Amino acid sequence: MLVSKDENLRTSSVYVASLILKEFKNQKQNRLSIFQIATALKKNNITQYRQLFFGLSFLFATGVIDFQEPFIYVVND
């Protein structure tokens, strides 16, 4: 289940993942650092690392992003 009825929608992994992708689009880059992503999420009141982790995990599991130190890349297939 991607979103539970008991969970706040604004802290769900799907919503956080959409904010991360929105930041990639706003920056017009295919790579960002974890610090850039955390700063963008902070503007949307996402301040806990758990939400960031689940958002990134969701994107990685679906094959949208990849990790290559020190950056996070959008996969362009």
Sequence and secondary structure as in RCSB ss.txt:
>XXXX:A:sequence
MLVSKDENLRTSSVYVASLILKEFKNQKQNRLSIFQIATALKKNNITQYRQLFFGLSFLFATGVIDFQEPFIYVV
ND
>XXXX:A:secstr
  S TTS GGGSHHHHHHHHHHHHHHHT SEEEHHHHHHHHHHTT   HHHHHHHHHHHHHTTSEEEETTEEEE 
  
